[in-house]
Amino acid sequence: MHATLDHTMMRVEDLDTALDWYTTHLDYEEKGRWEAETFTNVFLGPEEIHEEGALLELTYNHDGRTYEMGDAWGHIAVRCDDVYDAYAELMDSGVEDYRDPDSCGGSYAFVKDPDGHEIEVVERDHGSKWSLDHTMLRVEDSDETIGWLTRKLEYGLFRREEFDDFALYFMKPDEAADEAMSLELTDNLDDRTYDLGDAWGHVAVRADDLQGFWGTLMDRHAPDYRDPESCGNRYAFTKGPDGHEIEIVER
């Protein structure tokens, strides 16, 4: 099992506006599209992306619904060489000022897309500019979630930062490339609970063999949420301990 992260899905209320924002400000290009009767999925990423790099999936439902952000999902993070230069570039292109590098200790910054999804800008010495670095999930019990990812997906903990009132844990497959997206687990070390909302959809992991991968997950007692047969044998879904949906896609 490799389980490299393939994409993060967000729901948007105006597809044209979202596409214009990501293609204009992050220089993303359309990598794929699925047009269905009631929804449209569009996959985006930088022009040059590592073979293990992750994409952003925008889902637009055709019924005009609105979405609740919730707080169980935190943000996606994109890479740059210099956070000050990158933030200035975003401001010059018309992105709204949200959390500049100085307000974040000079090591990262945040902006928001038109639907309110938070996007962190982080300095990295690997990966193409604006490529996805990680997706942050808030968890109520980091020990449980770390154990779940280790047991079910064979993820490893490669970075941790612990403070008085919160802790951050970064995980991905041990053999994954530096350019692969990781999961950032945020544990606020208190008794709060989180609302998943519906503005965020899921993260997806890659499988060489969907049926075999699903069988392994079931052997490891992962939740049977949407099995391959119920999804036309094109993909499947399980859930993490905090209810975050995890799609399995065959690549």
N, C-alpha and C positions, 0 to 999 in steps of 0.2 A: 504494500500500500504506500502510495506517495502523497496523495491528497494535497497537492499544491493548490493554493487559493487561485481561483479562476476569475472571479468578478465579485463586485458588490452591487446590489440592486437598490435603487432609490425610486420612489414614485414621485411623479411631477404632475402639476396641474395644467401646464401649458407646454407642450412638447417643443414647439417652435422656439419659444423664449428660452427654454432650458438648453436646447441644442445651440442656439446662437451664443449663449453665455459661455458654454464649455469650448466651443470651437473658436470663439473670439479671444477669450481671456486665457485659456490653458492650451490653445493650439491643438485641441483634440480633433481627431477625424473619425468619421463613422467607419467602424470595422465590420458591422453586421446589423441586420434589421429583421424582425419577424412581425409581419402584419397579420393580425387575427381580426375576427369580426368585431370583437368588443375591446381590444387593446392593441397597443403597439409597443414592442421592445426594441430599443436601439442600443447597440454596444459601441462604446467610445474609448479612445486611448490616444496616446501620442503617435506621431507618424512612425517613429522608430521605437520598437518595444521589444524587450528581451523575450525569448521564447517561454520563460516562466513568469513573465510579467502579467499582472492582472488588469482587467478592463473594468470600466464603469458601465453598468446597465441602467438605462433610464426606462421606466415603465410608465406609459400613459394610458389610462383607462378612458374610454370614449364617452363616459356617461356624465362628465362634468363634476365629479365628486371632489371634495376637498379632503385634506389629510391632517391628522394630528401628529406632531413631531414626537411626542413622548420623550422619555429621558433614558431609556435602556440602551439606545444607540447614541454614541457620542459624535463621531466624525469620521471622515476619511482624511488621510494625509497624503500630500503630494510632495515630490522631491524638488530641490533646487540646489545650486552651488553656493549661493549667498542669500540668506533670508532677507537682508535689508534691500539688496538689489531686486530680488524677486517681488517683494511687497511693493516697492516703489513702482515697478513695472505694472503691477496689477492696479495700483491707484491711478497711474497715468492712463491706463486703458479704460478707466471708468468704473472699476469695481468699488463698491462702497467700503469705506474704512470701518473695520470691526474691532480687531485686536492687533495693534501694530507690534513689531518686534520689541520695542522698548517696554511695552506693557507686559511682555512675556519673558522678560529677563534677557532679551537679545538672542535667544536661541531658537525661537520659532515664532509663528504668527498665525492668525486666523482670518478667514473671510467667510462669507456666506453666499450660496448660490441663490437664484431667484425664488426658490421654494423654501429657503431657510435652512437647508442642510449645511452644517459647519464643515469647513475645509481647512485643515491645518497645513501650513507650509513649513517644511523641515529641511535642514541642510543635510545632504548626503553626498558621499564621494562615489556613489554607484547609481546606476539607473539613469534613464533619459530624463530630461527636465519635465516636470509635472507628472511623471509616472507615479502610480499609486504605491505608497510606501507601507501603509497599514490602515486597517479599519479598527476603530475603537469601540469596544462593547463595555458597558457597565455591568458588573456582576455583584451578586449579593454574598457569595461565598467563593472567594478565589481558590481556596484549596479544592473545593468540589469541581470547579470549572477546569482548573489545571489538570486535575486527575482525569476528568472526562475527556479532554482533548488528547491527553497522553494515551489513555487506554483505547479510545474509540478511533482516533485518527493518527496515532503515533506521532504527535507533535512534541517538540522539545522546547524548553524554556531557554531562550538565548540572551535575555536581558531582563533585569528587574530593577526597580527603583522604589524604595520604601521610605515613607515619611511618617510623621506623627499621626496624621489623620487620613492618609490614603496611600495606596500602593499601586504600582503599574507593573504588569507582567506582559512580556512580548513573546509570542509563540508562533512557530511554523514548523513544517517537517525538518528534521535534522539535516537532511541532505539537500534541502532547497537552496537555490542560488540566492546570493545577496539581493538580486534584483526582484525576487519573488515578494509578493505582498505578505505581510504578517498580520496577526491579530494582536491588538493591545487590549488587555483586560484591565479595567480600572475598578479597584475595590476601595470604597470610601471608608471602610473599617468602622462602620456604625450599623445601626439597625434599619436603615432606610430601605424601602422597596422601590422598584422602578416600573414605569409604564412603557410598554413596547411601542405604543402608538401604531400608526400605519404608514407614515411617510417614508420609513425605511422598510425594505422587504427582506433581504437575506444576504448572506455571503454564500458563495459557491465554491466547491472543491472539485478537482479533476479526478476522473477515474479512467483507467485504461479499459476496464471491463465493468460496465454499470452493474450487471447482475452479480458478478463476483464480488464487487465492492459492497453492494447492498447486503449480500449474504454474510460477509464478514462483519458488517455493522450489526446485523441481527444476532449473530453469534456472540457479539460483545454487548448485547442488550441495549443498544441505542434505541431511542423511541421510534416506533414504526408509525410515521406521520403520514407520508404519501409515498407508497411503494412504487417501483418502476411501472408495474402494470397499470396503476391508476393514472399514470402520467404518460400513457402511450408508449412506454418503454424508451422514452427519450431522456428522462431525468428522474430524480426522486428527491424526497425531502425527509430529513430528520430534524430534531430540535435539540439545542443545548440545554443545560440545566436551568437557565434563566428564561427559556422560551425563544431565544433567537433562532430563526429558521436557517438551516444549512442545506443548501441544494447540492446534489451530486450530479455532475454532468460528465458525459463520456467524451474524451478527447483522444 
